[in-house]
């Protein structure tokens, strides 16, 4: 398989129409979402809250009162 540099890809990308660039950007976004999310998640501190705790907070904000 032939390797291509990032600079070469960007030069080719810039030759495309704006609509084609947007389509490619969307595809790259969808293909890399899981990896980007994992990298972001790994940088965030662990809050120590369970899913139930989080949902309780969401309900408290949404409905104006906290269950206890």
WOUR-V653502 format. One record per pair of residues at least 12 apart in sequence whose ideal C-beta (glycine too) atoms are under 8 Angstrom apart, sorted by the first residue. I is the first residue (numbers start at 1). J is the second residue. Records with the same first field share a line. If there is no record, write none. Layout:
I->J / J
This chain:
none
